[in-house]
Amino acid sequence: MIFLDILAAIAIIQGLITLIGGLRAARHMRTFRPRTERHDRVIVFCPCKGIDPEFETNIRSILDQDYANFGVRFVVESEDDPAYGILRRLGIHDVLVAGYAADRGQKVHNLAYAVQHAGELAGIYVFCDSDARFDRQWLSKLIAPLGAMNVTTGYRWYVVNRFHWPTLLRSAWNASVVSLLGNHAGNFAWGGSMAMTRSTFEQLHILDAWRGSVSDDYAVTRAAEAAGARIIFVPECLIPSYGESGWRELFEFTTRQIIITRVYHPRLWRIGFVAQVIFAAAFIALPFTQPALWLTIYGLSSARAWVRLRAVGSVFPVMSLPRFGWFYILFSPLIPLLYLYNMVRSALSTDIVWREKHYKLVSPNQTGVY
């Protein structure tokens, strides 16, 4: 009984700490509104592989930005990629073809090739993903806070249009990360919506950081941390992503992210592992022996999800009236349990499958491609 009391106490303290962190993140989401007007030349780099849900709509959203001085460089692995034909059909005739990656992630290889073969210089580099939907002010908002030696980033929100368990779980799992971003020095870059000046790109030696890497954004995050550069989270650049997920895709996607975290940020992975074990043990062991303490832990988890939803709704029109907001709140304890599954899987192997390619993650700068 004493053990359960101690376990409950640790889980409650852990819940309070994460709730406080969530409140701070929510305040940043509600209040951070940089409005610097820029006129720098911008190049947007968008790697494509395969056809994502609503691919053409996503691509048009990148091209239709309300910013006068920008160009887009789309890059694919080969002309056999279905994305290549659609891009050409949309009138994009200068699609870059990077070839196959031999010793790093295909996305990283494509981005490095695109930067080196952009065909022009620009003051600002922006990176995005083809499976996201961008509003017309995205580019202006993302680059507004840029300065010397900093990186700006948004993050993804998976939009759910119908009640579908794996799709909802993927969205809720991914949403939990939003509470880690805020007005602090511990932010990470997300490659689906990321910007920096060209001088920062060069000073951080990003091309070197990408050598042998499977993760474009973790490599940028590590390079920024090593150089003391600040990563700024721009809440208005929370980007919707559409499409449904099956169970296999859910487990593959979530486990892949945790495996990458284990290799690129082992300290964070270890902290996360311990935290998920504590929560899972308390949540499973307490309901019949200490129901009041169990309800406290459940309430803290639900409160954190509610705070996050309210904050996201302040910057993200799709979430202003979330159709399944109740799911994120009531089923919030399922997410740590899914994380624990991911953690156990990631402890057993560093092999991942990403866009139909198999990789063996040896270290942040050593990747086997199969």
N, C-alpha and C positions, 0 to 999 in steps of 0.2 A: 504493500500500500504506500509506503514511504517513497518507493521508487516511482510509482505513478504520480504522486504529488510533485516530486521533483521534475519529472518529465513534463507535467502540465505547466508547472511554473516556468520552465525554460521555453516551452511552446508559446505561452502567453506573452512573455517578455519579447520573444522573437516576433510575435504578431504585432505587438505595440510598436516595436522599432520599425517594422516594415510599413505599418499604417502611418507613422510620422513621416517616413520617407515618401509615402504616397501623397500625403497632404502637401509636402514641399514641392513635389513634382507637379501636383495639380495647380498650385499657386503660380508656378512658372508657366504652365500651359495657359492659364487665364490672363496673365499680365505681360508676357514677353511679346512685344509688338514693334520690332525695329522698322523704321520707315525711311531709311536712307535711300535716296534715289541715285542709281548708278547708271553710267552710260558705257562702261567698259565693254570691249569686245569679248563675247563669251562663246566657247565651243562646248556643246553638250555631247558627251560620248555615251552611246547606247549599244551595248552588246546584245545580240539576239541569237537565240537557239531554239528552233522549233516554233510551234504556233501556240501561244498562250490564249486563254479565254478572252474574247473580244480584242484580239491582237490589233486589228486595224484601228479600232477606236482608240486604243492606248497610244499607238504610234501617232495618230493625228493629234492627240492631246499634247504630245511633245512638240510637234511642228507648229501648233497653234498658240504659242505663248505670246502674251501681251508684253513683249520686250523687243525693242527695235533692232538691237545690235547683237544677234546671235546666229550661230550655225549649228547643225547637228551632223555628227558622224556616226552612222550606223555601221556595225561591224559584225560579220558572221564567220563561222568556221570554214564554210565552203559554199560554193554555188549550188550544191545539192541540198542545202538546208532549205526547207519549205519557207522559212522567213525571207530568204533572199528573193524568191519570186514575188512574194507579196509586196515587199519593199519596192521592188522595181515597178510593179503594177501601180503602186501609189505615186509614182513619178519620181522616186528617189533613185537616181541613176549612178551616183558615186558611192555605192555600198562597198565598204572595205571588206576584203576577204583575207582573213588572218592565217588560214591553214590550221593544221592540227597541233594541239599542245603535246609536247613530249615529256615535260618534267614539271608541269604546274597545272593548275586548274584552267580549263578552257576559257572561262570567263576572264580570268586574270590575263591569260595569253592574248585574248582578243582586245582587252583594254590597253595593254602595253603596246600592241601593234598599232592600234588606232591612234594613240598619243604620238607615236613615232612617225606615223604616216598621215597625220591630219591634213597636211597640205597648206596649212596657214598657222600663224601664231595668234594667240589671243591672251588677254590679260587674266582671264578667269577660265578655269576648267570645271565643268560640271559633269557628274556621272549619274546615270539613272538606269532603271530596269524596264524591260519591255512588257512586263506583266503587271504594271501599275498604271493608274489613271491620274493624270495631272491636271489641275485646274489652270486657268489661263494666267494667273498671277504667281504660280509656283516658282518660276525662275526668278522673278523680281524679289520675291520674299526670301528665297534661299540665299541669294547673294548679298542681300541688304546688310547683314551683320559682318561681312567679310572684312578683315583687316590684315595687317602684317602677321604672319605666322599663326593663323588660326584656320580651322576647318569648320564648315557648317554642315549640319545634317538634319534630315527629317527621319521619319520611320514609317513602317507599313502598318495599315490596318486592314485586315481581311473582312470584307463586307459579306454579311450573310442575308440572303433573300428569302430563305424558307427554312423551316425547322428540319435540320439534317445533322444528326449527331456528330459525325467526324468533322464536318465543316464548322459547326459551332465550337467544337473542342479546339480545332486548329486556331480559330479566331481568338478564343479566350486565352489559349496558351500563348499566342503571339502578343496579345494585348497586355499580358502581365509584365512584359519587358518595358512597356512605356513608362511605368512608374520608376524605373531606374534612371530615366533621363530627366535632367533639370538644370538648375543654375548652380553647377558645381564643376569640379575639375575631373570627375570620374566618368564623363560621358564617353560613348563609343560612336564611331562613324558607321552609318548604314549605307552600303553601296548603291541602294536603289534611289537615293536622293542625297547627294553629297557634293560639296563644292569647296574649292580653294583657289587662291590666286596661282597663276603659273609660277611666280617666284617662290611661293610656299611649296608647291609641288616639287620644284627643283631643290630647294633647301632641305626638304624632308627626304630627298633621294627616294621618291616613291617607286621609280622604275627598279631600283636596287631592292627595295622592300618586297616588290612583287616577284622577284626571282625565286623560283621553287615553291611559291605559295599557292594554296588552293583558295584562299579567302582574300578578296580584294580589300574589303573594309577592315578586317582584323589587322591586315598588314599596314593599312593607313593608320589605324588606331595605335598600333605599337610604335610606328615611326613618329607619330605626333607626341606620344608620351615620352619617348626617348629624347626628343628635342625640346620638350617643355612647351609645345604648341597646345593651345586650348581648342577643344572641340565644343562647338556651340550647337545646342539642340534648338531648332526653330519649330515650335509647335504647329504653326500654320502650314508647315510642310509635312504634316502627317498625311500620308498618301494612301488612298483606297486601292485595294486589289480585289478583283472579282473572280468568280469561279469556285466550283465546289471541290471538296476533297473526299476521297474514299478512305477507308480505314488504313489500307496499306500506305497510301500517300501521307496520311497523318503521322503514322509512326515513323516512316522514313524521313519526313521533313523535320520533325521535332528531334529525333535522335541525331540526325546529321548536324543540327545546330549545336547540340551539346557536345558531340565529338569534336567539332571544330573548336569549341570553347576549351575543351580539355587540352588540346594541342597548343592553342594560341594564348590561352590565359589560364594556366593550370591552377593558380592560386584561387581565382574566382570559381573555378570548377570544384575545387575541394571545399570551399566555403558553402557553395550551393548544395553539394552532396550532403554535408552534415545537416544543413538546414532542412532539406527535404526529408531526411531520415527522421529527424526530430518531429516534424509536423506529421508525417505519415504514422509514426509510432503512436503519437498522442491521439490522433484522430481515430485510429483503429481501436486503440486499447481503452479509451476513456468513456465512450457513450453509455456503457452499462454499469460502470463502476463509479465514475465521477461525472454524471450528466451535466451538472452546473458548469464545471470546468470545460467540458467538451463544448457546451453551448457558447462559452466565452471565446474559445478558439475559433469556432465556426463563425461567430459574430464578427470577430476581428477580420477574418478572411473576407466575409461578405461586405463589411464596411469599406475595406480597401478597394474592392471591385466597384462599389457604388461611387466612391470618391473619384476613381479613375474615369468611369463612364461620364460623370457630370463634367469633369474637366475636358475630356475629349470632345464632348458635345459642344463646348464653347468655341472650338476652333475647327470642327469637322462637321459640315452640314449634314452629311449622311447619318451621323450619329446624334444629331440634335434631339431626335425622337427615336431612339433605338428600338427596333421592332422586337428584338429578343433580349432587351436589357435585363429582364428578370433572370435569364439563363446565366449570364455572366455573374450575377450576384448570388443566386441560390446554389449554383453548381460550382462556385469558385473553389471549394476544397478538392474537386476532381483534378484541378490543374497541378497542384503540388504532387499528387499521386502519379500523374503522367510524367512530370519532371523526374520523379524518382525512378520510374521505368527507364527513361532516357539516360539517367545517370548510370544505372546498372549496366545498360547496354554499352554505353560509352567506355565503361571501365574494362570491358571485355575485348574491345576491338576498336581500331582507328580506321577501319575501312568504311568508305561511304560511297553512295551512288548519287550523282548529281547530274540532272539532265541527261540520263542514260549513259553516263560515263562513270567508270569505276576508278576510285582513287584510294591510295594507301597514304595516310598522313603520318609521316615519320617525324617531322619537326616543322616549325613555322616556315622554314625555307627549304624543305625537302619533301617532295611529293612524288609518289609513284603513280603513273598513269597506266591503266590496263584496258 
